[in-house]
């Protein structure tokens, strides 16, 4: 395929590494790392569907560092995870298969159109609940969680950016998790949806494995730093940074795709 012959300068690779580091930090704290990665890949010259596939491989492996920190601090609710992970895998695989039917220019326009949705999801207020207020009724665990994670997983496979924030909000309203616990559990659901979408993109040949190596390492470092900061300071610390980044990236993509 033509995109396999793309030649990246050291400056472009360095910029993508910084983007992956920042995306990992932001994603582990408040969600929305894909809002940085996908536009960055497109601006670097990757076709839109390849950009989506590349974001999936970086985010899937990078999120492991955040999960490790949250598991170590006992913030994961395993009963909810067990019912949500299969739903996330299935939803994201179906969503990714659907986006592969569109031509690259159409996908670019879809990404530009959906970015505001991801931004809104990332900045919707998330009221922090005190620990101990979580409620785990059977209908929520065995019906609400799978349906919610399936639908969000579909969105993750079809587009992706903002999924982490979407999951945090859903866990907050459905299971009444406190904010840090919602963030912790959303990471496991997000990994499952990332894997489901990644399988579809890999089978379609939409992943650049060599380029992924330094970006995964940078994203791992960002996730580790961000999750450690989230456990200590909360998520407000990244709001202004994410806001400025999104405005710049939206302007750049608008210039590229809007006639």
N, C-alpha and C positions, 0 to 999 in steps of 0.2 A: 504493500500500500504506500501511497505517496508520503503520508505523514511520517513513515518510518525513516525517511531520508531527511527530515528536518535537521538543520544545522544550527545549534544554539551557541552563541558567544558566551564567554566566561561571565560577562556582565549580566547577561540574561539569566544564566544559571544561578549566579549569586543573588540576583533580585528574587528569583523563585525560591531560593533557600530561605531568604529573609521572610518572604511571604508565608512559607510553610511554618516557620518558627512562630510568627505572629498569629497565624491561624490556629496553631495548636494551643497557644496560650489563651486566646480569646474563646476558643471552642470549649476548653475544659472549664472555664469560669462561667460563661453565660450562654454558650452556644453561638453558632453563626460563623464558625471557621470557614465553612464552604463559601460564604459570601466574599471571602478574600481569595480563596484558592481558585475557584472556577473562573472569575474574571481575570485573574492573574495569568492563568494558563491560556486563555483566549487572547489576551493582549500580547503574550509571548509568541503567538502564532499557531497554537494548536487548534485544529478543527473543534467545533463545539462539543461533539459527541466524545471525542478523545479527551477533551478537557474534563468532561463529566466522569469518564472512566479513570482518568489520572487522579482526580479529587478523591475518588472512592478508595483507591489503593493507598494513597497517603493518609487519608483520614482513618481507614480501618486499622492500619498498623500503628499509627500515631496515637490513637485513643487508648491503646493498651497501657501507656504510662499513667494516664489519669485514672483508669480503672484500678490499677494496682494501688494507687494512693487511697482511693475511696474504699476499696475492699479492706485494706489494712486498717482503716479507721472505722470499720464496722458500719458503713453507711448504706450498704446494699441490702434491699429487702428481697431475699431469694425466692419467696413464694410468688411475688409479682414477676420476677425475672423469668421464672420457669414457664409461666403462661404467656408472656409477651414475646420471648425470643423467636419461637417458631412463626408467630404471626408477622413479626418484622421481616424475617427472611423471605417469606412468601410474598408479602406486599411489595417489597423493594424489587424482587426479581421480576414481578409482573410489570411494575412501573418502568424499570430499565428496558425491558423488552419492547415496551410501547414506544419509548423515546427513540429507539433505534430505527423505527419505521420512517422517521422524518428525515428530509435532506438536511445537510449541515447548515445552510443559510436559514432555513426555517427554525432549526434548533437554536441558532444564535439569537433570533428574534424572540423565541420562547424564553430563553434565559434572561434576556434584557427585560422582557415583560414581567417575569416572575420575581426578579430581584427585589422590587419593592415589597412583595409579599414576605420574602425572607427577612428583609430589614424590619418590617413591622413586627413580625414574630419575635425577632431578637430584642426589640425594645418595648414590647408589651410589659406592663408592670407585673412583677412577681412578688406578691406579698409573702413575707417570711412567716412561717408558722413555728411556734415553739415546739421543741422536741417533745414527743409524748402525745401529740394531738392526732397522730396517724390512725386511720380507721380502715380495717381490712375485711369488709363483708365479702361473703362468697360471690354474690353477683358482680361486685367490682373486680375481684381477682380473676374469675373464670369467664366473665362475659365482657365487662367494660374494658379491661386491660387488653385482651386479644384484639377486640374490634378496633380500639383506638390505635394500638401499635400497628395493626395491619394497614389502616388508612394512612397513618403518618409514614409508614414504611413505603407505601406506594408513592407518596409525594417524594420521599427521599430517592427512590429509584428513578423517578421521572425527571426530577430536578435536583433537589438535595439541600442547597443552602437554607439555613434557618431551621432545619430539622431538629437540631439539639434543643433550641429554644422552644419549638413546638412541643417536643416531648416533655420538657420541664413544666410548661404550662399545663399540659394534659395531666401529668402526674399530680400536679398541685391541686387541680380541680376535681379529678376523679378519685384519687386516693388520699388527698389531703396530706401529702408529704411536706415536711419542712423543706426549705429551699435547697440546703446542701444535700439532703437525702434524695430529693427529686433530681438534682444534678447528677448524683452518683448513679442512680438507677437508669437515668436517661442514657448514660454512656453505654451501658450494656445493651439496651434496646437499639441504640444508634449503631453499635458495632454489628448487631445482627442484621439490621437493614443495609448497612454498608456492604456486608459480605454477600447478601442476596443480590444487590445491584452489581457488585464487583464481578461475581460469577458471570452474569449476563454480559457485561462489557468485555471481560476476558475472552469469553467464547466468541464474541464478535470481533476480536482483534483490536480493541480500542484502548489498550494500555501500553505505555512505554516503560518497560521495566528498568532499563538502565537509568533513565532520568529519575525514576521513583526512588532510587537508593538514597541519594543525599537529602531528598525532600522528606522522606520518611524519618530519617535520623533527626532532621531539624524539627519536624512536627512532634516527634517523641519528646525532644527536649522542651519544646513549648508547652506540651500537655503536662509534663512533670512540673514545670515551674508554675503553670496556671492553676493546676489542681491543688498544689501546695498552698498557693496564695488564696484560693477559694476557701479552703478549710480554715485559713487564718483570718482573712479579711472580708470575704463575701464577694459578690459579683459587681458592685457598683463601680469598682476601680477601673473597669475597662470601657464603660459606656461612651465616654467622650472620644476615646481612641477609635473605637469601632465606628462611631458616627462619622468622623472625619474620613476614615478609610472608605466607607461606603459611598460618601458623596464623590470622592475622587474616582472610584472605580465605576460608579454609575455614569459619571460624565464621560469617562473614557470609552465605555461600551456604547453609550449613546452616539458618540462621534463615529464609532466603527460600524454600527448596525442601523442607525436611523438615517434615512435618506435626507 
